[in-house]
Amino acid sequence: MGGLSMFANLGILGRKPVAEEFHKFKLMEAKSKATNKMRAVVIKSYGGPEVLEVQEVEDPTVGDDEVLVQVEATALNRADTLQRKGLHPPPKGGSPYPGLECSGTIIAVGSKVQRWKIGDQVCALIGGGGYAERVAVPAGQIFPAPSGVSLKESASFPEVACTVWSTIHGGSSGIGTFAIQIAKYYGVRVFVTAGSDEKLAACKDLGADVCINYKSEDFVARVKEETGGKGLFSCLNTLKFSRAGVDVILDNVGGSYFQRNLDSLNFDGRLFTIGFQGGTKAELNIACLLAKRLTVQAAGLRNRSTENKAEIVREVEKHVWPAIEAGKVKPVVYKSFSFSEAVEAHRLMESSTHIGKILLTP
């Protein structure tokens, strides 16, 4: 591997005995040199979960500003299911395999990499490739694995932490369970919506202040009630508005909730759209935006520049990692699957019965 430092500087590993790690790395090095192959979950053709298959593929090429991570775990995101359907292609030049975050051990570093060394246990925000045994990652998108959290469970943090920080319908999703905790860490009053009492109880346990079952309750009316609204004035029907509502909404539902989200915002409120499980089209009453001075913004990570992602990662490490290491924000992992069980993992993701993150391991 040109431009790489391979299997050196193993003096400080922090989590496992040096001899054990060195032996494991030497075995990986020998295997890599012999085959230059690895296992990955491949999308054979666009479609349902059944199109996922574990195959032997080529090892990734590692650039001068990148590190090579031996993957311990990756976490599922809705974007993975969209990529499987052909609706969310990887960035140009990126890995063809799904997986937007991972944890693992650095086994090679590019010649221009300064902060990281071989043997470091890390987690990473990636544009793809987490569903593979090894992945090349720009050095600026690497986090140190947080202390007090297992290396495997640390895979549950990068994507959600960066999404939430760079911007809680879906309160029981992986994004939602993280957002509740970090918002409470910073003293924010948190409202969540979910579709079952079990999910609402989980959100309450994580610190949510107001938990709304969207199947049995009008969340707009409940938000107005909880924030001091004297009467509910819909943006759709009148230009009179109550000064009540929440200040920020992080929404992964999209279309079917769009206008109701706007109705739920206070003056100068902000709506961050991070998904569209409820559809991609919506009707908008522009008067609502104007009268309440609302801001609507999309919050996506995958197609941002490497430089922008690195900036977000450093901000998250500075402002969020201390909360994780202090035990104030904890990983919420619902279930872990092996690569060979990726089909079942995607079926669980699309059932929306889970609470928290779903992990995949090689």
Disulfide bonds with the S-S distance in Angstrom:
Cys235-Cys288 2.26
